[in-house]
Amino acid sequence: MSVNGRITVISATDAAWMLADGGGLRLQDFQPSEAEELWVEVFWHGLHYFFSGIVEERPGHGPLGQVIFTQHRLSVPGPPPGAPFWLVTPSEVAEIAAALRDLDRDVVGRRYQDIVDRTVTVYWQGDYGDEGTRNEVFGYIDAMTALYDRASAGGHGVLNLIA
């Protein structure tokens, strides 16, 4: 069984009511009104480390620390309890978009090597060892940068799901 990451662009209206509701039943019935989403497969944990420098499943410092795990964890009632959704508000999307554009690829490369060398531990660590996977992961970073740029330009929010 694998746990995949999905990043979905949502309207500012949807972001506002999710933030006000804390998730709740409305999140359980949520259907995104925006069509854009990105599946980052099993690499969400490594991406979080690349951006934030931490491996714990919690928000990191600054905008890059909020790309995967944010300050706005939303819960869906019922089984499974505490479904892992994280909301990025439109103003936070704008901050993250700017930070992703300025991302230091050398730092990401060093953190990638930390995973390969097992200096740090992330889920599905064994998948990071070859050049093809490295290219795939850097492709996700490029796709996330583009997604956040488009979301920011449209004044949208983002909803992250790890499931």
N, C-alpha and C positions, 0 to 999 in steps of 0.2 A: 504494500500500500504506500502510495506517495501523497504528499501534501503539496498542492500547487498554489501559486499566488496569482491573483487576478486583480488588475488595477482598472477601474471603470471610471470614465468621466461622467459626472452627474451635473445636473443643472444647479444654479445657485439656489433656486427655490427648494429643490430636494435637499441640498446640503443644509439649508437653514432649518427645515422641519426635522431633519434627522438630528441635528445638534440640539434642538429644543426638546426633542422626544427622548434623546439618549439611546436611540435605536428603537427598542420596544416593538410593539406589534406592527407598527407601520414599516419598520425595516424588514420584518418577516415577509410582508406582502409586496416589498419593493420590486418594481420593474424599472430599470434605468430608462430615462427618457432620451438620453444621449446614446448614440450608436457606438461610440469608440471605447474599446477596452483592449487591454494588453495582458496576455497570459505570460507570466515569467516562470512558469513550470516550477520545478523543484529548486530553482536557484534564488528564491526570495530571501533565504537566510544569508547566503553569501552576499547578495546585493546589499542587504542591510548592513553587513559588516563593511563592505567596500565604501558605502556612503557615510556611515556613522563612526566606524572604528570600534564598535562594540558588538559582541556576539549574543548578548542577552536579548530576549524577545521583549524589548521595551523601547520607547522612544529614546533617541540620542539627543545630543545638544545641537542647536542651530537648525537651519532648514534641511540640511542633508540628513540629519538624524531623524527627520520626520517623514522621509520618503516612503518607508514601508510601515513602520509602527509610529503612530501619532499620539498626541495628547488626548485625542477624542476616540477612545475605544467605545464601541457601541455593542450592546448585547441584544440578543434575540431571545425572548422567553421560550421555555420548553426545551425538549431534547434536540440537539445537545446543548446543555446550558452554556451560556457565555460564548456563543458563536463569535469567532474572531473577525470582526469588522473594525476597520479604522477609517475615520473620516478626515479628509483634508479640506478645510474651508477654502473658498475662493481667494481670500487674501493670503493664506498659507501656500496655496498653489502658486501664486505669483512669486513668493519668496523662494520656493523650491525650484521653480523654473529658472530663475536667475542663478541660483547656486549650482544647478546641474549644468548650465551653460559654461560656468567657470570651474567645473570639476577638474581637479588636478589628476590627470590620467596616470602620472607617475606614482602617486599615492595609491591609486586603485591597483596599479600593477604590483606594487609591493604587497598590498593586502591580499591580492590574488595569490601571490607566491607564498604568503603566510599560510594560506589554506592548503596549497599543494604540499608545502613542507610540514604541515600539521603542527605549526606553531600555535594556531588557534583551531578550534573545533566548530564546524558548522554541519548542519544536516546535509546528507548526501555528499560528504566530503570526497569520497572516492571518485565522484563524477568529474572533478575539476582537473584531473591530471594531464589531459592531452590538449594539443593546440586547437583542435576543432572546438572543444568545449570553451576554451578561452575566447575564441572568436565569437561563439554563440553568446556568451555572457556579456562581452563588450557590445555585441549587437543589441542585447536587451537594454544596456545603458543608453545607447543611441536612441532606441525606440522610446524609452522612458523620457528622455530629454525632449524629444519631439512631441510626445503626448502631453507633457507638462507645459510646453510652449503653446500648443494649440489650446489647451484647457485655460491657461492664463489669458491668452488673447481673447477668448470668449467669455471670460468672467465666470468660469465653471469651477466646481469642486471636484474632488476625486474620492472614491470609495475603494478601499483595499480589503480584499478578502483572502485569508489564508485558510484553505480547507482541502 
